[in-house]
Amino acid sequence: MSIHPPQASNTISQYPYRIAIVASNYNAPFVNALIEAAQKEILQRAPKTALNIIRVPGAFEIPLGVKIIAERHRPDAILALGVLIQGKTLHADLVANSITHQLLNLSLHHSIPIIHEVLLLENAVQATERCLGGLNRGAEAARAALSMLDIMEHLPNL
């Protein structure tokens, strides 16, 4: 866990971004809080943004949802939001590793910022801290997406 996240920019973008959020239905109270925080952050910092939210059954289905959105709709950025809570087996680790690998590949393949906030947590206490508390990872995902879009917009043509 990072205890010193980057400072949020005070810049308000007037660009009409198209951002998709792909989120799992599992652990809905936590994931819903991530979505709400991401929406709020995006609309405060880029009020002309068109947001689309796509729900998939579970975290393992997030990469396919991201792939379909990237191919069919070509948004400016995609946020992948989900919560995996460790059990007594390695299942959550295997799912988390697969998701991480696929989201990175999709981002590089499509040259779209895909912000990975599918959280692998030990318990509900950690989920509460990162989804319902002051460290809301949905807001952080939104800031990361907007930051990447700003960087991409201002990169010099080489």
TIGUDO-986031 format. One record per residue: x, y, z of N, C-alpha, C in turn; residue number from 1; residue in three letters. Coordinates in steps of 0.05 Angstrom, whole numbers, always signed. Example, Ala and Ser with C-alpha at 12.3 -4.5 7.8 and 13.67 -1.06 7.14 Angstrom:
2
+--------+--------+--------+--------+--------+--------+--------+--------+--------+-----+-----+
:    n_u :    n_v :    n_w :   ca_u :   ca_v :   ca_w :    c_u :    c_v :    c_w :   k :   r :
+--------+--------+--------+--------+--------+--------+--------+--------+--------+-----+-----+
:   +264 :   -114 :   +156 :   +246 :    -90 :   +156 :   +264 :    -66 :   +156 :   1 : ALA :
:   +257 :    -45 :   +142 :   +273 :    -21 :   +143 :   +258 :     +1 :   +157 :   2 : SER :
+--------+--------+--------+--------+--------+--------+--------+--------+--------+-----+-----+
//
This chain:
158
+--------+--------+--------+--------+--------+--------+--------+--------+--------+-----+-----+
:    n_u :    n_v :    n_w :   ca_u :   ca_v :   ca_w :    c_u :    c_v :    c_w :   k :   r :
+--------+--------+--------+--------+--------+--------+--------+--------+--------+-----+-----+
:    +17 :    -24 :     +0 :     +0 :     +0 :     +0 :    +18 :    +25 :     +0 :   1 : MET :
:    +11 :    +44 :    -16 :    +25 :    +69 :    -17 :    +13 :    +87 :     +4 :   2 : SER :
:    +30 :    +98 :    +21 :    +20 :   +117 :    +41 :    +23 :   +146 :    +32 :   3 : ILE :
:    +36 :   +150 :     +9 :    +39 :   +177 :     -1 :    +30 :   +178 :    -30 :   4 : HIS :
:     +4 :   +177 :    -35 :     -5 :   +178 :    -63 :     +1 :   +206 :    -75 :   5 : PRO :
:     +2 :   +208 :   -102 :     +8 :   +234 :   -114 :    -14 :   +254 :   -107 :   6 : PRO :
:     -6 :   +279 :   -106 :    -25 :   +300 :   -100 :    -44 :   +304 :   -124 :   7 : GLN :
:    -69 :   +308 :   -118 :    -89 :   +313 :   -139 :    -84 :   +340 :   -152 :   8 : ALA :
:    -87 :   +341 :   -178 :    -84 :   +366 :   -192 :   -109 :   +383 :   -188 :   9 : SER :
:   -105 :   +409 :   -187 :   -127 :   +428 :   -185 :   -138 :   +436 :   -213 :  10 : ASN :
:   -125 :   +426 :   -234 :   -132 :   +434 :   -261 :   -159 :   +422 :   -268 :  11 : THR :
:   -176 :   +438 :   -280 :   -201 :   +429 :   -291 :   -199 :   +427 :   -321 :  12 : ILE :
:   -204 :   +403 :   -332 :   -202 :   +399 :   -361 :   -229 :   +405 :   -373 :  13 : SER :
:   -229 :   +420 :   -395 :   -254 :   +425 :   -410 :   -256 :   +406 :   -434 :  14 : GLN :
:   -238 :   +387 :   -436 :   -238 :   +369 :   -458 :   -261 :   +348 :   -454 :  15 : TYR :
:   -276 :   +342 :   -475 :   -298 :   +322 :   -472 :   -287 :   +293 :   -474 :  16 : PRO :
:   -274 :   +284 :   -453 :   -264 :   +257 :   -453 :   -286 :   +236 :   -454 :  17 : TYR :
:   -280 :   +213 :   -464 :   -298 :   +190 :   -463 :   -284 :   +169 :   -446 :  18 : ARG :
:   -295 :   +164 :   -422 :   -282 :   +145 :   -403 :   -302 :   +123 :   -396 :  19 : ILE :
:   -293 :    +99 :   -397 :   -309 :    +76 :   -389 :   -299 :    +65 :   -362 :  20 : ALA :
:   -318 :    +55 :   -346 :   -311 :    +41 :   -322 :   -322 :    +13 :   -325 :  21 : ILE :
:   -305 :     -6 :   -322 :   -313 :    -34 :   -322 :   -309 :    -45 :   -294 :  22 : VAL :
:   -331 :    -53 :   -281 :   -330 :    -61 :   -253 :   -345 :    -87 :   -248 :  23 : ALA :
:   -335 :   -102 :   -229 :   -347 :   -128 :   -222 :   -371 :   -124 :   -204 :  24 : SER :
:   -388 :   -144 :   -204 :   -412 :   -145 :   -186 :   -406 :   -157 :   -159 :  25 : ASN :
:   -384 :   -173 :   -158 :   -377 :   -185 :   -132 :   -368 :   -163 :   -112 :  26 : TYR :
:   -373 :   -168 :    -87 :   -366 :   -149 :    -66 :   -378 :   -121 :    -72 :  27 : ASN :
:   -403 :   -121 :    -80 :   -417 :    -97 :    -90 :   -415 :    -73 :    -72 :  28 : ALA :
:   -418 :    -75 :    -46 :   -416 :    -50 :    -30 :   -389 :    -36 :    -33 :  29 : PRO :
:   -368 :    -51 :    -35 :   -342 :    -39 :    -38 :   -337 :    -29 :    -67 :  30 : PHE :
:   -345 :    -45 :    -87 :   -341 :    -37 :   -115 :   -359 :    -13 :   -121 :  31 : VAL :
:   -383 :    -12 :   -111 :   -401 :    +11 :   -116 :   -389 :    +36 :   -105 :  32 : ASN :
:   -375 :    +34 :    -82 :   -362 :    +58 :    -70 :   -339 :    +67 :    -88 :  33 : ALA :
:   -324 :    +48 :   -100 :   -303 :    +55 :   -118 :   -314 :    +70 :   -143 :  34 : LEU :
:   -336 :    +59 :   -153 :   -348 :    +71 :   -177 :   -357 :   +100 :   -170 :  35 : ILE :
:   -371 :   +103 :   -148 :   -382 :   +129 :   -141 :   -359 :   +150 :   -137 :  36 : GLU :
:   -338 :   +142 :   -124 :   -315 :   +160 :   -120 :   -302 :   +167 :   -146 :  37 : ALA :
:   -299 :   +147 :   -164 :   -287 :   +152 :   -190 :   -304 :   +172 :   -206 :  38 : ALA :
:   -330 :   +167 :   -207 :   -349 :   +185 :   -221 :   -346 :   +213 :   -211 :  39 : GLN :
:   -348 :   +216 :   -185 :   -347 :   +243 :   -173 :   -321 :   +257 :   -180 :  40 : LYS :
:   -298 :   +243 :   -178 :   -272 :   +255 :   -184 :   -270 :   +263 :   -213 :  41 : GLU :
:   -279 :   +246 :   -231 :   -277 :   +252 :   -259 :   -295 :   +276 :   -266 :  42 : ILE :
:   -319 :   +276 :   -257 :   -337 :   +298 :   -264 :   -330 :   +324 :   -251 :  43 : LEU :
:   -315 :   +323 :   -228 :   -305 :   +348 :   -216 :   -282 :   +359 :   -232 :  44 : GLN :
:   -264 :   +342 :   -242 :   -240 :   +350 :   -255 :   -242 :   +352 :   -286 :  45 : ARG :
:   -262 :   +339 :   -297 :   -266 :   +340 :   -326 :   -297 :   +339 :   -331 :  46 : ALA :
:   -311 :   +360 :   -325 :   -340 :   +360 :   -325 :   -353 :   +353 :   -352 :  47 : PRO :
:   -339 :   +356 :   -374 :   -351 :   +350 :   -400 :   -347 :   +320 :   -408 :  48 : LYS :
:   -336 :   +305 :   -390 :   -331 :   +277 :   -395 :   -356 :   +260 :   -398 :  49 : THR :
:   -357 :   +243 :   -418 :   -379 :   +224 :   -421 :   -370 :   +198 :   -408 :  50 : ALA :
:   -384 :   +190 :   -387 :   -377 :   +166 :   -372 :   -397 :   +143 :   -379 :  51 : LEU :
:   -386 :   +119 :   -383 :   -402 :    +95 :   -386 :   -393 :    +75 :   -366 :  52 : ASN :
:   -412 :    +62 :   -353 :   -405 :    +42 :   -333 :   -416 :    +15 :   -343 :  53 : ILE :
:   -398 :     -4 :   -343 :   -405 :    -31 :   -352 :   -399 :    -50 :   -328 :  54 : ILE :
:   -419 :    -65 :   -320 :   -416 :    -84 :   -298 :   -413 :   -112 :   -310 :  55 : ARG :
:   -394 :   -127 :   -299 :   -389 :   -154 :   -307 :   -393 :   -172 :   -282 :  56 : VAL :
:   -397 :   -198 :   -286 :   -403 :   -215 :   -263 :   -382 :   -214 :   -241 :  57 : PRO :
:   -357 :   -219 :   -248 :   -336 :   -220 :   -228 :   -311 :   -207 :   -237 :  58 : GLY :
:   -291 :   -207 :   -220 :   -265 :   -194 :   -227 :   -252 :   -208 :   -251 :  59 : ALA :
:   -255 :   -235 :   -253 :   -242 :   -249 :   -275 :   -252 :   -241 :   -302 :  60 : PHE :
:   -277 :   -231 :   -303 :   -289 :   -222 :   -328 :   -282 :   -193 :   -336 :  61 : GLU :
:   -269 :   -179 :   -318 :   -262 :   -151 :   -324 :   -245 :   -148 :   -349 :  62 : ILE :
:   -223 :   -164 :   -352 :   -207 :   -160 :   -376 :   -223 :   -164 :   -402 :  63 : PRO :
:   -241 :   -183 :   -403 :   -257 :   -186 :   -428 :   -275 :   -162 :   -432 :  64 : LEU :
:   -287 :   -152 :   -411 :   -304 :   -128 :   -413 :   -287 :   -105 :   -423 :  65 : GLY :
:   -263 :   -102 :   -413 :   -245 :    -80 :   -421 :   -238 :    -84 :   -451 :  66 : VAL :
:   -232 :   -108 :   -459 :   -225 :   -114 :   -487 :   -247 :   -106 :   -506 :  67 : LYS :
:   -271 :   -114 :   -499 :   -294 :   -108 :   -517 :   -299 :    -78 :   -518 :  68 : ILE :
:   -298 :    -65 :   -496 :   -301 :    -35 :   -496 :   -279 :    -22 :   -512 :  69 : ILE :
:   -255 :    -31 :   -508 :   -232 :    -18 :   -523 :   -235 :    -22 :   -553 :  70 : ALA :
:   -244 :    -46 :   -561 :   -246 :    -52 :   -590 :   -270 :    -39 :   -603 :  71 : GLU :
:   -293 :    -39 :   -589 :   -318 :    -30 :   -601 :   -322 :     +0 :   -598 :  72 : ARG :
:   -313 :    +11 :   -576 :   -320 :    +39 :   -570 :   -296 :    +58 :   -569 :  73 : HIS :
:   -273 :    +47 :   -566 :   -248 :    +63 :   -566 :   -249 :    +88 :   -548 :  74 : ARG :
:   -254 :    +84 :   -522 :   -255 :   +107 :   -504 :   -227 :   +118 :   -501 :  75 : PRO :
:   -226 :   +142 :   -489 :   -200 :   +154 :   -483 :   -185 :   +140 :   -460 :  76 : ASP :
:   -200 :   +129 :   -441 :   -188 :   +115 :   -419 :   -209 :    +95 :   -408 :  77 : ALA :
:   -199 :    +75 :   -394 :   -217 :    +55 :   -381 :   -207 :    +51 :   -353 :  78 : ILE :
:   -226 :    +51 :   -334 :   -219 :    +44 :   -306 :   -230 :    +16 :   -301 :  79 : LEU :
:   -213 :     -2 :   -290 :   -221 :    -29 :   -283 :   -223 :    -30 :   -253 :  80 : ALA :
:   -247 :    -34 :   -242 :   -252 :    -33 :   -214 :   -263 :    -59 :   -203 :  81 : LEU :
:   -252 :    -69 :   -182 :   -262 :    -93 :   -170 :   -248 :    -98 :   -143 :  82 : GLY :
:   -260 :   -116 :   -128 :   -249 :   -123 :   -101 :   -248 :   -153 :    -99 :  83 : VAL :
:   -224 :   -164 :    -95 :   -220 :   -192 :    -89 :   -211 :   -194 :    -60 :  84 : LEU :
:   -224 :   -211 :    -44 :   -216 :   -215 :    -17 :   -204 :   -243 :    -14 :  85 : ILE :
:   -180 :   -244 :     -2 :   -166 :   -270 :     +1 :   -183 :   -290 :    +16 :  86 : GLN :
:   -182 :   -314 :     +7 :   -194 :   -336 :    +22 :   -172 :   -354 :    +33 :  87 : GLY :
:   -179 :   -380 :    +36 :   -160 :   -399 :    +47 :   -144 :   -413 :    +25 :  88 : LYS :
:   -150 :   -407 :     +0 :   -136 :   -419 :    -22 :   -121 :   -397 :    -38 :  89 : THR :
:   -108 :   -405 :    -59 :    -94 :   -387 :    -76 :   -111 :   -375 :    -98 :  90 : LEU :
:   -137 :   -381 :    -98 :   -155 :   -372 :   -120 :   -153 :   -342 :   -125 :  91 : HIS :
:   -155 :   -326 :   -104 :   -155 :   -297 :   -108 :   -128 :   -288 :   -120 :  92 : ALA :
:   -106 :   -300 :   -111 :    -80 :   -293 :   -122 :    -79 :   -299 :   -152 :  93 : ASP :
:    -88 :   -323 :   -159 :    -88 :   -331 :   -187 :   -105 :   -312 :   -205 :  94 : LEU :
:   -128 :   -305 :   -195 :   -146 :   -287 :   -209 :   -133 :   -259 :   -212 :  95 : VAL :
:   -122 :   -249 :   -190 :   -109 :   -223 :   -190 :    -86 :   -222 :   -209 :  96 : ALA :
:    -69 :   -242 :   -209 :    -46 :   -243 :   -228 :    -55 :   -243 :   -257 :  97 : ASN :
:    -75 :   -259 :   -262 :    -86 :   -261 :   -290 :    -97 :   -234 :   -299 :  98 : SER :
:   -112 :   -221 :   -281 :   -124 :   -195 :   -288 :   -102 :   -175 :   -293 :  99 : ILE :
:    -82 :   -174 :   -276 :    -60 :   -154 :   -279 :    -46 :   -158 :   -306 : 100 : THR :
:    -40 :   -182 :   -312 :    -26 :   -188 :   -338 :    -43 :   -180 :   -362 : 101 : HIS :
:    -68 :   -187 :   -361 :    -86 :   -181 :   -384 :    -91 :   -151 :   -387 : 102 : GLN :
:    -95 :   -137 :   -365 :   -101 :   -108 :   -367 :    -77 :    -93 :   -378 : 103 : LEU :
:    -53 :   -101 :   -369 :    -29 :    -89 :   -380 :    -26 :    -94 :   -410 : 104 : LEU :
:    -30 :   -118 :   -418 :    -29 :   -125 :   -447 :    -50 :   -109 :   -463 : 105 : ASN :
:    -74 :   -107 :   -453 :    -95 :    -92 :   -467 :    -88 :    -63 :   -469 : 106 : LEU :
:    -77 :    -51 :   -448 :    -70 :    -23 :   -449 :    -48 :    -18 :   -469 : 107 : SER :
:    -28 :    -35 :   -470 :     -6 :    -31 :   -489 :    -16 :    -37 :   -518 : 108 : LEU :
:    -32 :    -57 :   -521 :    -42 :    -64 :   -548 :    -59 :    -42 :   -560 : 109 : HIS :
:    -76 :    -30 :   -544 :    -95 :    -10 :   -554 :    -85 :    +19 :   -550 : 110 : HIS :
:    -63 :    +22 :   -536 :    -52 :    +49 :   -530 :    -73 :    +66 :   -516 : 111 : SER :
:    -87 :    +54 :   -497 :   -108 :    +67 :   -481 :   -100 :    +64 :   -452 : 112 : ILE :
:   -100 :    +86 :   -437 :    -95 :    +83 :   -408 :   -117 :    +65 :   -396 : 113 : PRO :
:   -109 :    +42 :   -386 :   -127 :    +25 :   -371 :   -117 :    +24 :   -342 : 114 : ILE :
:   -133 :    +36 :   -325 :   -125 :    +40 :   -297 :   -135 :    +16 :   -281 : 115 : ILE :
:   -116 :     +2 :   -270 :   -121 :    -24 :   -256 :   -125 :    -18 :   -226 : 116 : HIS :
:   -150 :    -19 :   -218 :   -157 :    -18 :   -189 :   -175 :    -41 :   -182 : 117 : GLU :
:   -166 :    -65 :   -190 :   -178 :    -90 :   -180 :   -162 :    -97 :   -156 : 118 : VAL :
:   -173 :    -92 :   -133 :   -158 :    -94 :   -108 :   -158 :   -122 :    -98 : 119 : LEU :
:   -134 :   -132 :    -90 :   -131 :   -158 :    -77 :   -126 :   -152 :    -47 : 120 : LEU :
:   -145 :   -158 :    -31 :   -144 :   -151 :     -2 :   -146 :   -175 :    +16 : 121 : LEU :
:   -136 :   -172 :    +40 :   -136 :   -194 :    +59 :   -163 :   -198 :    +72 : 122 : GLU :
:   -178 :   -176 :    +76 :   -203 :   -178 :    +92 :   -221 :   -154 :    +87 : 123 : ASN :
:   -244 :   -155 :   +100 :   -263 :   -133 :    +96 :   -254 :   -107 :   +109 : 124 : ALA :
:   -236 :   -109 :   +129 :   -226 :    -84 :   +142 :   -209 :    -69 :   +121 : 125 : VAL :
:   -192 :    -83 :   +107 :   -176 :    -70 :    +86 :   -194 :    -59 :    +64 : 126 : GLN :
:   -214 :    -74 :    +57 :   -233 :    -65 :    +36 :   -247 :    -39 :    +45 : 127 : ALA :
:   -255 :    -38 :    +70 :   -268 :    -14 :    +80 :   -249 :    +10 :    +79 : 128 : THR :
:   -223 :     +6 :    +87 :   -204 :    +27 :    +86 :   -200 :    +38 :    +58 : 129 : GLU :
:   -199 :    +20 :    +38 :   -191 :    +28 :    +11 :   -215 :    +35 :     -7 : 130 : ARG :
:   -239 :    +28 :     +2 :   -263 :    +34 :    -15 :   -282 :    +53 :     -2 : 131 : CYS :
:   -284 :    +52 :    +24 :   -304 :    +68 :    +38 :   -292 :    +90 :    +55 : 132 : LEU :
:   -265 :    +89 :    +58 :   -251 :   +109 :    +74 :   -238 :   +131 :    +58 : 133 : GLY :
:   -220 :   +144 :    +71 :   -206 :   +167 :    +59 :   -186 :   +159 :    +37 : 134 : GLY :
:   -179 :   +133 :    +36 :   -160 :   +124 :    +15 :   -175 :   +112 :     -9 : 135 : LEU :
:   -197 :   +122 :    -16 :   -214 :   +110 :    -36 :   -198 :   +107 :    -63 : 136 : ASN :
:   -194 :    +82 :    -70 :   -179 :    +75 :    -94 :   -194 :    +82 :   -120 : 137 : ARG :
:   -220 :    +86 :   -119 :   -235 :    +94 :   -142 :   -228 :   +123 :   -150 : 138 : GLY :
:   -225 :   +140 :   -130 :   -217 :   +168 :   -135 :   -189 :   +168 :   -146 : 139 : ALA :
:   -171 :   +152 :   -134 :   -144 :   +150 :   -144 :   -143 :   +141 :   -173 : 140 : GLU :
:   -159 :   +121 :   -180 :   -160 :   +111 :   -208 :   -169 :   +134 :   -227 : 141 : ALA :
:   -188 :   +149 :   -218 :   -198 :   +172 :   -235 :   -176 :   +192 :   -239 : 142 : ALA :
:   -161 :   +199 :   -218 :   -139 :   +218 :   -220 :   -117 :   +207 :   -239 : 143 : ARG :
:   -111 :   +181 :   -236 :    -91 :   +169 :   -254 :    -99 :   +170 :   -283 : 144 : ALA :
:   -125 :   +164 :   -288 :   -134 :   +165 :   -316 :   -133 :   +193 :   -327 : 145 : ALA :
:   -142 :   +213 :   -312 :   -141 :   +240 :   -322 :   -112 :   +250 :   -326 : 146 : LEU :
:    -95 :   +242 :   -308 :    -67 :   +249 :   -310 :    -55 :   +237 :   -336 : 147 : SER :
:    -60 :   +212 :   -341 :    -50 :   +199 :   -365 :    -61 :   +212 :   -390 : 148 : MET :
:    -86 :   +220 :   -390 :    -98 :   +233 :   -413 :    -85 :   +260 :   -418 : 149 : LEU :
:    -79 :   +274 :   -396 :    -66 :   +300 :   -399 :    -38 :   +296 :   -410 : 150 : ASP :
:    -23 :   +276 :   -400 :     +3 :   +271 :   -410 :     +2 :   +264 :   -440 : 151 : ILE :
:    -16 :   +247 :   -447 :    -18 :   +238 :   -475 :    -26 :   +262 :   -494 : 152 : MET :
:    -42 :   +279 :   -483 :    -51 :   +303 :   -499 :    -28 :   +322 :   -504 : 153 : GLU :
:     -9 :   +323 :   -485 :    +12 :   +343 :   -487 :    +39 :   +332 :   -495 : 154 : HIS :
:    +40 :   +306 :   -502 :    +65 :   +295 :   -512 :    +72 :   +307 :   -539 : 155 : LEU :
:    +97 :   +314 :   -542 :   +105 :   +325 :   -568 :   +104 :   +304 :   -589 : 156 : PRO :
:    +98 :   +312 :   -613 :    +99 :   +293 :   -636 :   +129 :   +289 :   -643 : 157 : ASN :
:   +138 :   +265 :   -641 :   +166 :   +259 :   -647 :   +169 :   +249 :   -676 : 158 : LEU :
+--------+--------+--------+--------+--------+--------+--------+--------+--------+-----+-----+
//
